[in-house]
């Protein structure tokens, strides 16, 4: 399922059950890190897998998540 937002939005979220939402928000000034292709990252029950074509976020318990690319966002 692919989603589009009627206006530019800077944030997208998916929960462990696959519920998906766009919103406007301000991340403040977090400490950013650069993700490397081919390395799986694990944080707070989620697996993040960056790749050249997209970055996938999967919930470790449910398997739901989303893929984010320059072309859009797809929830699963």
PQR file with spaces between the fields and no chain letter, atoms N, CA, C, O and H, PARSE charges and radii, in Angstrom:
ATOM       1  N    UNK     1       0.848   -1.158    0.000 -0.4000 1.5000
ATOM       2  CA   UNK     1       0.000    0.000    0.000 -0.0000 2.0000
ATOM       3  C    UNK     1       0.897    1.225    0.000  0.5500 1.7000
ATOM       4  O    UNK     1       1.774    1.345    0.856 -0.5500 1.4000
ATOM       5  N    UNK     2       0.695    2.138   -0.944 -0.4000 1.5000
ATOM       6  CA   UNK     2       1.508    3.343   -1.015 -0.0000 2.0000
ATOM       7  C    UNK     2       0.654    4.540   -0.637  0.5500 1.7000
ATOM       8  O    UNK     2      -0.528    4.594   -0.976 -0.5500 1.4000
ATOM       9  H    UNK     2      -0.017    2.041   -1.639  0.4000 1.0000
ATOM      10  N    UNK     3       1.243    5.494    0.059 -0.4000 1.5000
ATOM      11  CA   UNK     3       0.515    6.640    0.563 -0.0000 2.0000
ATOM      12  C    UNK     3       1.088    7.917   -0.016  0.5500 1.7000
ATOM      13  O    UNK     3       2.281    7.996   -0.309 -0.5500 1.4000
ATOM      14  H    UNK     3       2.203    5.449    0.334  0.4000 1.0000
ATOM      15  N    UNK     4       0.246    8.906   -0.178 -0.4000 1.5000
ATOM      16  CA   UNK     4       0.730   10.237   -0.513 -0.0000 2.0000
ATOM      17  C    UNK     4       0.047   11.229    0.412  0.5500 1.7000
ATOM      18  O    UNK     4      -1.055   10.976    0.898 -0.5500 1.4000
ATOM      19  H    UNK     4      -0.723    8.842    0.060  0.4000 1.0000
ATOM      20  N    UNK     5       0.682   12.326    0.649 -0.4000 1.5000
ATOM      21  CA   UNK     5       0.185   13.336    1.568 -0.0000 2.0000
ATOM      22  C    UNK     5      -0.185   14.550    0.738  0.5500 1.7000
ATOM      23  O    UNK     5       0.556   14.897   -0.181 -0.5500 1.4000
ATOM      24  H    UNK     5       1.577   12.532    0.254  0.4000 1.0000
ATOM      25  N    UNK     6      -1.295   15.210    1.020 -0.4000 1.5000
ATOM      26  CA   UNK     6      -1.735   16.322    0.172 -0.0000 2.0000
ATOM      27  C    UNK     6      -0.830   17.555    0.210  0.5500 1.7000
ATOM      28  O    UNK     6      -0.905   18.392   -0.689 -0.5500 1.4000
ATOM      29  H    UNK     6      -1.897   14.929    1.767  0.4000 1.0000
ATOM      30  N    UNK     7       0.002   17.683    1.208 -0.4000 1.5000
ATOM      31  CA   UNK     7       0.919   18.813    1.316 -0.0000 2.0000
ATOM      32  C    UNK     7       2.271   18.274    1.742  0.5500 1.7000
ATOM      33  O    UNK     7       2.351   17.168    2.276 -0.5500 1.4000
ATOM      34  H    UNK     7       0.063   17.003    1.938  0.4000 1.0000
ATOM      35  N    UNK     8       3.337   19.031    1.518 -0.4000 1.5000
ATOM      36  CA   UNK     8       4.643   18.538    1.957 -0.0000 2.0000
ATOM      37  C    UNK     8       4.645   18.224    3.454  0.5500 1.7000
ATOM      38  O    UNK     8       4.182   19.027    4.264 -0.5500 1.4000
ATOM      39  H    UNK     8       3.273   19.930    1.084  0.4000 1.0000
ATOM      40  N    UNK     9       5.153   17.085    3.802 -0.4000 1.5000
ATOM      41  CA   UNK     9       5.262   16.680    5.203 -0.0000 2.0000
ATOM      42  C    UNK     9       6.694   16.246    5.450  0.5500 1.7000
ATOM      43  O    UNK     9       7.319   15.625    4.590 -0.5500 1.4000
ATOM      44  H    UNK     9       5.528   16.432    3.143  0.4000 1.0000
ATOM      45  N    UNK    10       7.202   16.566    6.603 -0.4000 1.5000
ATOM      46  CA   UNK    10       8.601   16.248    6.878 -0.0000 2.0000
ATOM      47  C    UNK    10       8.771   14.956    7.664  0.5500 1.7000
ATOM      48  O    UNK    10       9.898   14.494    7.845 -0.5500 1.4000
ATOM      49  H    UNK    10       6.694   17.070    7.301  0.4000 1.0000
ATOM      50  N    UNK    11       7.680   14.363    8.135 -0.4000 1.5000
ATOM      51  CA   UNK    11       7.801   13.168    8.963 -0.0000 2.0000
ATOM      52  C    UNK    11       6.796   12.111    8.532  0.5500 1.7000
ATOM      53  O    UNK    11       5.692   12.418    8.082 -0.5500 1.4000
ATOM      54  H    UNK    11       6.764   14.738    7.988  0.4000 1.0000
ATOM      55  N    UNK    12       7.204   10.880    8.679 -0.4000 1.5000
ATOM      56  CA   UNK    12       6.316    9.753    8.419 -0.0000 2.0000
ATOM      57  C    UNK    12       6.558    8.752    9.542  0.5500 1.7000
ATOM      58  O    UNK    12       7.682    8.602   10.021 -0.5500 1.4000
ATOM      59  H    UNK    12       8.102   10.631    9.044  0.4000 1.0000
ATOM      60  N    UNK    13       5.500    8.073    9.954 -0.4000 1.5000
ATOM      61  CA   UNK    13       5.637    7.116   11.052 -0.0000 2.0000
ATOM      62  C    UNK    13       4.816    5.877   10.753  0.5500 1.7000
ATOM      63  O    UNK    13       3.769    5.946   10.109 -0.5500 1.4000
ATOM      64  H    UNK    13       4.587    8.195    9.565  0.4000 1.0000
ATOM      65  N    UNK    14       5.305    4.751   11.228 -0.4000 1.5000
ATOM      66  CA   UNK    14       4.552    3.503   11.172 -0.0000 2.0000
ATOM      67  C    UNK    14       4.717    2.844   12.535  0.5500 1.7000
ATOM      68  O    UNK    14       5.808    2.836   13.104 -0.5500 1.4000
ATOM      69  H    UNK    14       6.155    4.695   11.751  0.4000 1.0000
ATOM      70  N    UNK    15       3.602    2.282   13.060 -0.4000 1.5000
ATOM      71  CA   UNK    15       3.716    1.625   14.355 -0.0000 2.0000
ATOM      72  C    UNK    15       3.861    0.117   14.173  0.5500 1.7000
ATOM      73  O    UNK    15       3.858   -0.374   13.044 -0.5500 1.4000
ATOM      74  H    UNK    15       2.715    2.288   12.597  0.4000 1.0000
ATOM      75  N    UNK    16       3.986   -0.611   15.267 -0.4000 1.5000
ATOM      76  CA   UNK    16       4.242   -2.050   15.223 -0.0000 2.0000
ATOM      77  C    UNK    16       3.128   -2.822   14.540  0.5500 1.7000
ATOM      78  O    UNK    16       3.356   -3.932   14.059 -0.5500 1.4000
ATOM      79  H    UNK    16       3.989   -0.212   16.183  0.4000 1.0000
ATOM      80  N    UNK    17       1.912   -2.252   14.487 -0.4000 1.5000
ATOM      81  CA   UNK    17       0.788   -2.921   13.839 -0.0000 2.0000
ATOM      82  C    UNK    17       0.632   -2.525   12.381  0.5500 1.7000
ATOM      83  O    UNK    17      -0.312   -2.960   11.721 -0.5500 1.4000
ATOM      84  H    UNK    17       1.726   -1.351   14.878  0.4000 1.0000
ATOM      85  N    UNK    18       1.540   -1.709   11.870 -0.4000 1.5000
ATOM      86  CA   UNK    18       1.495   -1.305   10.477 -0.0000 2.0000
ATOM      87  C    UNK    18       0.653   -0.070   10.217  0.5500 1.7000
ATOM      88  O    UNK    18       0.443    0.295    9.061 -0.5500 1.4000
ATOM      89  H    UNK    18       2.307   -1.356   12.406  0.4000 1.0000
ATOM      90  N    UNK    19       0.161    0.589   11.275 -0.4000 1.5000
ATOM      91  CA   UNK    19      -0.596    1.828   11.098 -0.0000 2.0000
ATOM      92  C    UNK    19       0.381    2.929   10.685  0.5500 1.7000
ATOM      93  O    UNK    19       1.438    3.092   11.295 -0.5500 1.4000
ATOM      94  H    UNK    19       0.332    0.293   12.215  0.4000 1.0000
ATOM      95  N    UNK    20       0.022    3.670    9.660 -0.4000 1.5000
ATOM      96  CA   UNK    20       0.916    4.578    8.976 -0.0000 2.0000
ATOM      97  C    UNK    20       0.362    5.994    9.045  0.5500 1.7000
ATOM      98  O    UNK    20      -0.852    6.180    8.961 -0.5500 1.4000
ATOM      99  H    UNK    20      -0.837    3.538    9.165  0.4000 1.0000
ATOM     100  N    UNK    21       1.232    7.007    9.197 -0.4000 1.5000
ATOM     101  CA   UNK    21       0.760    8.383    9.258 -0.0000 2.0000
ATOM     102  C    UNK    21       1.851    9.342    8.804  0.5500 1.7000
ATOM     103  O    UNK    21       3.035    9.128    9.061 -0.5500 1.4000
ATOM     104  H    UNK    21       2.219    6.857    9.265  0.4000 1.0000
ATOM     105  N    UNK    22       1.429   10.403    8.124 -0.4000 1.5000
ATOM     106  CA   UNK    22       2.292   11.531    7.779 -0.0000 2.0000
ATOM     107  C    UNK    22       2.024   12.634    8.786  0.5500 1.7000
ATOM     108  O    UNK    22       0.905   12.748    9.287 -0.5500 1.4000
ATOM     109  H    UNK    22       0.467   10.577    7.916  0.4000 1.0000
ATOM     110  N    UNK    23       3.011   13.439    9.092 -0.4000 1.5000
ATOM     111  CA   UNK    23       2.779   14.586    9.956 -0.0000 2.0000
ATOM     112  C    UNK    23       3.909   15.588    9.781  0.5500 1.7000
ATOM     113  O    UNK    23       4.975   15.267    9.256 -0.5500 1.4000
ATOM     114  H    UNK    23       3.920   13.346    8.685  0.4000 1.0000
ATOM     115  N    UNK    24       3.655   16.781   10.224 -0.4000 1.5000
ATOM     116  CA   UNK    24       4.684   17.812   10.246 -0.0000 2.0000
ATOM     117  C    UNK    24       5.244   17.877   11.649  0.5500 1.7000
ATOM     118  O    UNK    24       4.494   17.870   12.626 -0.5500 1.4000
ATOM     119  H    UNK    24       2.789   17.042   10.651  0.4000 1.0000
ATOM     120  N    UNK    25       6.526   17.937   11.748 -0.4000 1.5000
ATOM     121  CA   UNK    25       7.148   17.955   13.060 -0.0000 2.0000
ATOM     122  C    UNK    25       8.535   18.554   12.980  0.5500 1.7000
ATOM     123  O    UNK    25       9.037   18.875   11.902 -0.5500 1.4000
ATOM     124  H    UNK    25       7.135   17.942   10.955  0.4000 1.0000
ATOM     125  N    UNK    26       9.131   18.693   14.121 -0.4000 1.5000
ATOM     126  CA   UNK    26      10.468   19.244   14.207 -0.0000 2.0000
ATOM     127  C    UNK    26      11.283   18.295   15.071  0.5500 1.7000
ATOM     128  O    UNK    26      10.990   18.114   16.253 -0.5500 1.4000
ATOM     129  H    UNK    26       8.723   18.432   14.997  0.4000 1.0000
ATOM     130  N    UNK    27      12.291   17.700   14.488 -0.4000 1.5000
ATOM     131  CA   UNK    27      13.124   16.746   15.214 -0.0000 2.0000
ATOM     132  C    UNK    27      14.063   17.439   16.195  0.5500 1.7000
ATOM     133  O    UNK    27      14.796   16.780   16.932 -0.5500 1.4000
ATOM     134  H    UNK    27      12.529   17.848   13.528  0.4000 1.0000
ATOM     135  N    UNK    28      14.038   18.758   16.199 -0.4000 1.5000
ATOM     136  CA   UNK    28      14.932   19.482   17.097 -0.0000 2.0000
ATOM     137  C    UNK    28      16.356   19.410   16.585  0.5500 1.7000
ATOM     138  O    UNK    28      16.603   19.617   15.397 -0.5500 1.4000
ATOM     139  H    UNK    28      13.442   19.293   15.600  0.4000 1.0000
ATOM     140  N    UNK    29      17.269   19.125   17.448 -0.4000 1.5000
ATOM     141  CA   UNK    29      18.674   19.057   17.074 -0.0000 2.0000
ATOM     142  C    UNK    29      19.263   17.741   17.573  0.5500 1.7000
ATOM     143  O    UNK    29      20.129   17.740   18.448 -0.5500 1.4000
ATOM     144  H    UNK    29      17.069   18.957   18.413  0.4000 1.0000
ATOM     145  N    UNK    30      18.795   16.614   17.018 -0.4000 1.5000
ATOM     146  CA   UNK    30      19.313   15.327   17.495 -0.0000 2.0000
ATOM     147  C    UNK    30      20.734   15.085   16.994  0.5500 1.7000
ATOM     148  O    UNK    30      21.203   15.750   16.071 -0.5500 1.4000
ATOM     149  H    UNK    30      18.091   16.615   16.308  0.4000 1.0000
ATOM     150  N    UNK    31      21.393   14.144   17.607 -0.4000 1.5000
ATOM     151  CA   UNK    31      22.697   13.708   17.112 -0.0000 2.0000
ATOM     152  C    UNK    31      22.450   12.739   15.966  0.5500 1.7000
ATOM     153  O    UNK    31      21.994   11.618   16.191 -0.5500 1.4000
ATOM     154  H    UNK    31      21.012   13.603   18.357  0.4000 1.0000
ATOM     155  N    UNK    32      22.743   13.154   14.746 -0.4000 1.5000
ATOM     156  CA   UNK    32      22.511   12.331   13.574 -0.0000 2.0000
ATOM     157  C    UNK    32      23.657   11.356   13.370  0.5500 1.7000
ATOM     158  O    UNK    32      24.799   11.649   13.723 -0.5500 1.4000
ATOM     159  H    UNK    32      23.114   14.065   14.563  0.4000 1.0000
ATOM     160  N    UNK    33      23.352   10.197   12.801 -0.4000 1.5000
ATOM     161  CA   UNK    33      24.383    9.260   12.372 -0.0000 2.0000
ATOM     162  C    UNK    33      24.114    8.916   10.915  0.5500 1.7000
ATOM     163  O    UNK    33      22.975    8.999   10.455 -0.5500 1.4000
ATOM     164  H    UNK    33      22.424    9.959   12.514  0.4000 1.0000
ATOM     165  N    UNK    34      25.138    8.538   10.202 -0.4000 1.5000
ATOM     166  CA   UNK    34      24.999    8.110    8.818 -0.0000 2.0000
ATOM     167  C    UNK    34      24.886    6.598    8.792  0.5500 1.7000
ATOM     168  O    UNK    34      25.753    5.897    9.313 -0.5500 1.4000
ATOM     169  H    UNK    34      26.063    8.470   10.576  0.4000 1.0000
ATOM     170  N    UNK    35      23.814    6.091    8.183 -0.4000 1.5000
ATOM     171  CA   UNK    35      23.625    4.648    8.062 -0.0000 2.0000
ATOM     172  C    UNK    35      24.397    4.147    6.850  0.5500 1.7000
ATOM     173  O    UNK    35      24.413    4.801    5.807 -0.5500 1.4000
ATOM     174  H    UNK    35      23.110    6.660    7.760  0.4000 1.0000
ATOM     175  N    UNK    36      25.031    2.997    6.983 -0.4000 1.5000
ATOM     176  CA   UNK    36      25.803    2.418    5.889 -0.0000 2.0000
ATOM     177  C    UNK    36      25.004    1.323    5.207  0.5500 1.7000
ATOM     178  O    UNK    36      24.384    0.489    5.867 -0.5500 1.4000
ATOM     179  H    UNK    36      25.018    2.466    7.830  0.4000 1.0000
ATOM     180  N    UNK    37      25.022    1.331    3.875 -0.4000 1.5000
ATOM     181  CA   UNK    37      24.347    0.285    3.107 -0.0000 2.0000
ATOM     182  C    UNK    37      24.895   -1.082    3.496  0.5500 1.7000
ATOM     183  O    UNK    37      26.093   -1.241    3.730 -0.5500 1.4000
ATOM     184  H    UNK    37      25.525    2.009    3.339  0.4000 1.0000
ATOM     185  N    UNK    38      24.001   -2.065    3.563 -0.4000 1.5000
ATOM     186  CA   UNK    38      24.406   -3.435    3.832 -0.0000 2.0000
ATOM     187  C    UNK    38      24.568   -3.786    5.299  0.5500 1.7000
ATOM     188  O    UNK    38      24.875   -4.932    5.627 -0.5500 1.4000
ATOM     189  H    UNK    38      23.027   -1.935    3.373  0.4000 1.0000
ATOM     190  N    UNK    39      24.367   -2.826    6.182 -0.4000 1.5000
ATOM     191  CA   UNK    39      24.465   -3.094    7.618 -0.0000 2.0000
ATOM     192  C    UNK    39      23.071   -2.963    8.221  0.5500 1.7000
ATOM     193  O    UNK    39      22.401   -1.950    8.022 -0.5500 1.4000
ATOM     194  H    UNK    39      24.118   -1.895    5.915  0.4000 1.0000
ATOM     195  N    UNK    40      22.632   -3.985    8.958 -0.4000 1.5000
ATOM     196  CA   UNK    40      21.341   -3.930    9.645 -0.0000 2.0000
ATOM     197  C    UNK    40      21.547   -3.298   11.017  0.5500 1.7000
ATOM     198  O    UNK    40      22.454   -3.679   11.757 -0.5500 1.4000
ATOM     199  H    UNK    40      23.177   -4.808    9.119  0.4000 1.0000
ATOM     200  N    UNK    41      20.706   -2.341   11.344 -0.4000 1.5000
ATOM     201  CA   UNK    41      20.750   -1.661   12.633 -0.0000 2.0000
ATOM     202  C    UNK    41      19.539   -2.098   13.451  0.5500 1.7000
ATOM     203  O    UNK    41      18.468   -2.343   12.895 -0.5500 1.4000
ATOM     204  H    UNK    41      19.970   -2.031   10.743  0.4000 1.0000
ATOM     205  N    UNK    42      19.703   -2.194   14.760 -0.4000 1.5000
ATOM     206  CA   UNK    42      18.621   -2.625   15.644 -0.0000 2.0000
ATOM     207  C    UNK    42      18.450   -1.584   16.744  0.5500 1.7000
ATOM     208  O    UNK    42      19.411   -1.200   17.411 -0.5500 1.4000
ATOM     209  H    UNK    42      20.573   -1.994   15.212  0.4000 1.0000
ATOM     210  N    UNK    43      17.198   -1.132   16.923 -0.4000 1.5000
ATOM     211  CA   UNK    43      16.919   -0.125   17.950 -0.0000 2.0000
ATOM     212  C    UNK    43      15.477   -0.244   18.426  0.5500 1.7000
ATOM     213  O    UNK    43      14.548   -0.221   17.618 -0.5500 1.4000
ATOM     214  H    UNK    43      16.418   -1.444   16.382  0.4000 1.0000
ATOM     215  N    UNK    44      15.293   -0.369   19.725 -0.4000 1.5000
ATOM     216  CA   UNK    44      13.971   -0.321   20.354 -0.0000 2.0000
ATOM     217  C    UNK    44      12.964   -1.269   19.708  0.5500 1.7000
ATOM     218  O    UNK    44      11.797   -0.912   19.543 -0.5500 1.4000
ATOM     219  H    UNK    44      16.047   -0.388   20.381  0.4000 1.0000
ATOM     220  N    UNK    45      13.403   -2.471   19.341 -0.4000 1.5000
ATOM     221  CA   UNK    45      12.499   -3.459   18.768 -0.0000 2.0000
ATOM     222  C    UNK    45      12.282   -3.334   17.273  0.5500 1.7000
ATOM     223  O    UNK    45      11.368   -3.950   16.726 -0.5500 1.4000
ATOM     224  H    UNK    45      14.350   -2.761   19.475  0.4000 1.0000
ATOM     225  N    UNK    46      13.104   -2.549   16.611 -0.4000 1.5000
ATOM     226  CA   UNK    46      13.000   -2.349   15.165 -0.0000 2.0000
ATOM     227  C    UNK    46      14.326   -2.702   14.506  0.5500 1.7000
ATOM     228  O    UNK    46      15.392   -2.563   15.106 -0.5500 1.4000
ATOM     229  H    UNK    46      13.846   -2.047   17.056  0.4000 1.0000
ATOM     230  N    UNK    47      14.241   -3.163   13.258 -0.4000 1.5000
ATOM     231  CA   UNK    47      15.423   -3.395   12.435 -0.0000 2.0000
ATOM     232  C    UNK    47      15.382   -2.400   11.288  0.5500 1.7000
ATOM     233  O    UNK    47      14.361   -2.265   10.613 -0.5500 1.4000
ATOM     234  H    UNK    47      13.375   -3.276   12.771  0.4000 1.0000
ATOM     235  N    UNK    48      16.485   -1.705   11.065 -0.4000 1.5000
ATOM     236  CA   UNK    48      16.607   -0.713   10.002 -0.0000 2.0000
ATOM     237  C    UNK    48      17.648   -1.229    9.026  0.5500 1.7000
ATOM     238  O    UNK    48      18.782   -1.520    9.409 -0.5500 1.4000
ATOM     239  H    UNK    48      17.315   -1.814   11.613  0.4000 1.0000
ATOM     240  N    UNK    49      17.252   -1.343    7.747 -0.4000 1.5000
ATOM     241  CA   UNK    49      18.146   -1.874    6.725 -0.0000 2.0000
ATOM     242  C    UNK    49      18.273   -0.885    5.568  0.5500 1.7000
ATOM     243  O    UNK    49      17.414   -0.844    4.688 -0.5500 1.4000
ATOM     244  H    UNK    49      16.331   -1.106    7.437  0.4000 1.0000
ATOM     245  N    UNK    50      19.345   -0.089    5.567 -0.4000 1.5000
ATOM     246  CA   UNK    50      19.554    0.851    4.471 -0.0000 2.0000
ATOM     247  C    UNK    50      20.121    0.149    3.239  0.5500 1.7000
ATOM     248  O    UNK    50      20.960   -0.745    3.349 -0.5500 1.4000
ATOM     249  H    UNK    50      20.044   -0.122    6.282  0.4000 1.0000
ATOM     250  N    UNK    51      19.655    0.563    2.077 -0.4000 1.5000
ATOM     251  CA   UNK    51      20.136    0.038    0.797 -0.0000 2.0000
ATOM     252  C    UNK    51      20.081    1.185   -0.208  0.5500 1.7000
ATOM     253  O    UNK    51      19.382    2.170    0.031 -0.5500 1.4000
ATOM     254  H    UNK    51      18.973    1.289    1.987  0.4000 1.0000
ATOM     255  N    UNK    52      20.795    1.085   -1.318 -0.4000 1.5000
ATOM     256  CA   UNK    52      20.790    2.177   -2.297 -0.0000 2.0000
ATOM     257  C    UNK    52      19.391    2.534   -2.807  0.5500 1.7000
ATOM     258  O    UNK    52      19.113    3.703   -3.076 -0.5500 1.4000
ATOM     259  H    UNK    52      21.363    0.285   -1.512  0.4000 1.0000
ATOM     260  N    UNK    53      18.510    1.542   -2.944 -0.4000 1.5000
ATOM     261  CA   UNK    53      17.188    1.809   -3.509 -0.0000 2.0000
ATOM     262  C    UNK    53      16.161    2.285   -2.478  0.5500 1.7000
ATOM     263  O    UNK    53      15.224    3.000   -2.834 -0.5500 1.4000
ATOM     264  H    UNK    53      18.735    0.592   -2.726  0.4000 1.0000
ATOM     265  N    UNK    54      16.322    1.901   -1.205 -0.4000 1.5000
ATOM     266  CA   UNK    54      15.408    2.333   -0.147 -0.0000 2.0000
ATOM     267  C    UNK    54      15.970    1.953    1.214  0.5500 1.7000
ATOM     268  O    UNK    54      16.960    1.228    1.310 -0.5500 1.4000
ATOM     269  H    UNK    54      17.083    1.320   -0.916  0.4000 1.0000
ATOM     270  N    UNK    55      15.335    2.446    2.253 -0.4000 1.5000
ATOM     271  CA   UNK    55      15.662    2.051    3.620 -0.0000 2.0000
ATOM     272  C    UNK    55      14.411    1.443    4.224  0.5500 1.7000
ATOM     273  O    UNK    55      13.338    2.044    4.179 -0.5500 1.4000
ATOM     274  H    UNK    55      14.531    3.036    2.175  0.4000 1.0000
ATOM     275  N    UNK    56      14.549    0.238    4.796 -0.4000 1.5000
ATOM     276  CA   UNK    56      13.411   -0.490    5.337 -0.0000 2.0000
ATOM     277  C    UNK    56      13.474   -0.501    6.857  0.5500 1.7000
ATOM     278  O    UNK    56      14.518   -0.767    7.452 -0.5500 1.4000
ATOM     279  H    UNK    56      15.421   -0.250    4.833  0.4000 1.0000
ATOM     280  N    UNK    57      12.333   -0.207    7.473 -0.4000 1.5000
ATOM     281  CA   UNK    57      12.160   -0.233    8.922 -0.0000 2.0000
ATOM     282  C    UNK    57      11.153   -1.332    9.226  0.5500 1.7000
ATOM     283  O    UNK    57      10.005   -1.242    8.790 -0.5500 1.4000
ATOM     284  H    UNK    57      11.484    0.009    6.990  0.4000 1.0000
ATOM     285  N    UNK    58      11.552   -2.376    9.968 -0.4000 1.5000
ATOM     286  CA   UNK    58      10.671   -3.509   10.271 -0.0000 2.0000
ATOM     287  C    UNK    58      10.581   -3.715   11.774  0.5500 1.7000
ATOM     288  O    UNK    58      11.593   -3.707   12.474 -0.5500 1.4000
ATOM     289  H    UNK    58      12.485   -2.449   10.322  0.4000 1.0000
ATOM     290  N    UNK    59       9.351   -3.900   12.265 -0.4000 1.5000
ATOM     291  CA   UNK    59       9.166   -4.204   13.674 -0.0000 2.0000
ATOM     292  C    UNK    59       9.565   -5.648   13.905  0.5500 1.7000
ATOM     293  O    UNK    59       9.092   -6.537   13.196 -0.5500 1.4000
ATOM     294  H    UNK    59       8.529   -3.907   11.696  0.4000 1.0000
ATOM     295  N    UNK    60      10.419   -5.902   14.876 -0.4000 1.5000
ATOM     296  CA   UNK    60      10.938   -7.248   15.117 -0.0000 2.0000
ATOM     297  C    UNK    60       9.861   -8.222   15.586  0.5500 1.7000
ATOM     298  O    UNK    60       9.972   -9.422   15.336 -0.5500 1.4000
ATOM     299  H    UNK    60      10.803   -5.180   15.452  0.4000 1.0000
ATOM     300  N    UNK    61       8.831   -7.737   16.254 -0.4000 1.5000
ATOM     301  CA   UNK    61       7.782   -8.617   16.779 -0.0000 2.0000
ATOM     302  C    UNK    61       6.710   -8.927   15.737  0.5500 1.7000
ATOM     303  O    UNK    61       6.291  -10.076   15.597 -0.5500 1.4000
ATOM     304  H    UNK    61       8.740   -6.762   16.457  0.4000 1.0000
ATOM     305  N    UNK    62       6.266   -7.902   15.005 -0.4000 1.5000
ATOM     306  CA   UNK    62       5.134   -8.093   14.093 -0.0000 2.0000
ATOM     307  C    UNK    62       5.528   -8.242   12.632  0.5500 1.7000
ATOM     308  O    UNK    62       4.763   -8.790   11.838 -0.5500 1.4000
ATOM     309  H    UNK    62       6.607   -6.968   15.118  0.4000 1.0000
ATOM     310  N    UNK    63       6.719   -7.758   12.266 -0.4000 1.5000
ATOM     311  CA   UNK    63       7.128   -7.772   10.865 -0.0000 2.0000
ATOM     312  C    UNK    63       6.571   -6.609   10.065  0.5500 1.7000
ATOM     313  O    UNK    63       6.957   -6.425    8.911 -0.5500 1.4000
ATOM     314  H    UNK    63       7.340   -7.313   12.911  0.4000 1.0000
ATOM     315  N    UNK    64       5.662   -5.808   10.650 -0.4000 1.5000
ATOM     316  CA   UNK    64       5.141   -4.630    9.952 -0.0000 2.0000
ATOM     317  C    UNK    64       6.219   -3.561    9.905  0.5500 1.7000
ATOM     318  O    UNK    64       7.146   -3.552   10.714 -0.5500 1.4000
ATOM     319  H    UNK    64       5.349   -5.958   11.588  0.4000 1.0000
ATOM     320  N    UNK    65       6.078   -2.659    8.937 -0.4000 1.5000
ATOM     321  CA   UNK    65       7.029   -1.583    8.842 -0.0000 2.0000
ATOM     322  C    UNK    65       6.796   -0.732    7.628  0.5500 1.7000
ATOM     323  O    UNK    65       5.670   -0.619    7.143 -0.5500 1.4000
ATOM     324  H    UNK    65       5.325   -2.667    8.279  0.4000 1.0000
ATOM     325  N    UNK    66       7.869   -0.125    7.127 -0.4000 1.5000
ATOM     326  CA   UNK    66       7.775    0.715    5.942 -0.0000 2.0000
ATOM     327  C    UNK    66       9.116    0.746    5.231  0.5500 1.7000
ATOM     328  O    UNK    66      10.171    0.525    5.827 -0.5500 1.4000
ATOM     329  H    UNK    66       8.783   -0.217    7.521  0.4000 1.0000
ATOM     330  N    UNK    67       9.038    1.030    3.932 -0.4000 1.5000
ATOM     331  CA   UNK    67      10.221    1.270    3.117 -0.0000 2.0000
ATOM     332  C    UNK    67      10.158    2.715    2.652  0.5500 1.7000
ATOM     333  O    UNK    67       9.115    3.184    2.196 -0.5500 1.4000
ATOM     334  H    UNK    67       8.182    1.210    3.448  0.4000 1.0000
ATOM     335  N    UNK    68      11.275    3.416    2.768 -0.4000 1.5000
ATOM     336  CA   UNK    68      11.357    4.824    2.405 -0.0000 2.0000
ATOM     337  C    UNK    68      12.381    4.967    1.291  0.5500 1.7000
ATOM     338  O    UNK    68      13.510    4.489    1.408 -0.5500 1.4000
ATOM     339  H    UNK    68      12.123    3.035    3.138  0.4000 1.0000
ATOM     340  N    UNK    69      11.979    5.631    0.205 -0.4000 1.5000
ATOM     341  CA   UNK    69      12.902    5.883   -0.905 -0.0000 2.0000
ATOM     342  C    UNK    69      12.712    7.318   -1.379  0.5500 1.7000
ATOM     343  O    UNK    69      11.852    8.037   -0.870 -0.5500 1.4000
ATOM     344  H    UNK    69      11.062    6.019    0.110  0.4000 1.0000
ATOM     345  N    UNK    70      13.511    7.730   -2.348 -0.4000 1.5000
ATOM     346  CA   UNK    70      13.347    9.071   -2.900 -0.0000 2.0000
ATOM     347  C    UNK    70      12.021    9.198   -3.640  0.5500 1.7000
ATOM     348  O    UNK    70      11.543   10.311   -3.860 -0.5500 1.4000
ATOM     349  H    UNK    70      14.210    7.146   -2.761  0.4000 1.0000
ATOM     350  N    UNK    71      11.419    8.077   -4.027 -0.4000 1.5000
ATOM     351  CA   UNK    71      10.153    8.087   -4.758 -0.0000 2.0000
ATOM     352  C    UNK    71       8.930    8.070   -3.859  0.5500 1.7000
ATOM     353  O    UNK    71       7.831    8.362   -4.329 -0.5500 1.4000
ATOM     354  H    UNK    71      11.807    7.173   -3.849  0.4000 1.0000
ATOM     355  N    UNK    72       9.081    7.739   -2.581 -0.4000 1.5000
ATOM     356  CA   UNK    72       7.924    7.689   -1.699 -0.0000 2.0000
ATOM     357  C    UNK    72       8.125    6.758   -0.527  0.5500 1.7000
ATOM     358  O    UNK    72       9.241    6.337   -0.222 -0.5500 1.4000
ATOM     359  H    UNK    72       9.974    7.502   -2.199  0.4000 1.0000
ATOM     360  N    UNK    73       7.019    6.447    0.123 -0.4000 1.5000
ATOM     361  CA   UNK    73       7.012    5.595    1.305 -0.0000 2.0000
ATOM     362  C    UNK    73       5.968    4.516    1.094  0.5500 1.7000
ATOM     363  O    UNK    73       4.869    4.790    0.613 -0.5500 1.4000
ATOM     364  H    UNK    73       6.112    6.789   -0.124  0.4000 1.0000
ATOM     365  N    UNK    74       6.314    3.287    1.455 -0.4000 1.5000
ATOM     366  CA   UNK    74       5.370    2.178    1.336 -0.0000 2.0000
ATOM     367  C    UNK    74       5.318    1.431    2.662  0.5500 1.7000
ATOM     368  O    UNK    74       6.344    0.974    3.168 -0.5500 1.4000
ATOM     369  H    UNK    74       7.207    3.064    1.846  0.4000 1.0000
ATOM     370  N    UNK    75       4.114    1.309    3.223 -0.4000 1.5000
ATOM     371  CA   UNK    75       3.929    0.573    4.475 -0.0000 2.0000
ATOM     372  C    UNK    75       3.636   -0.889    4.167  0.5500 1.7000
ATOM     373  O    UNK    75       3.071   -1.209    3.121 -0.5500 1.4000
ATOM     374  H    UNK    75       3.281    1.680    2.812  0.4000 1.0000
ATOM     375  N    UNK    76       4.023   -1.775    5.082 -0.4000 1.5000
ATOM     376  CA   UNK    76       3.712   -3.202    4.915 -0.0000 2.0000
ATOM     377  C    UNK    76       3.394   -3.827    6.257  0.5500 1.7000
ATOM     378  O    UNK    76       3.107   -5.022    6.330 -0.5500 1.4000
ATOM     379  H    UNK    76       4.482   -1.515    5.932  0.4000 1.0000
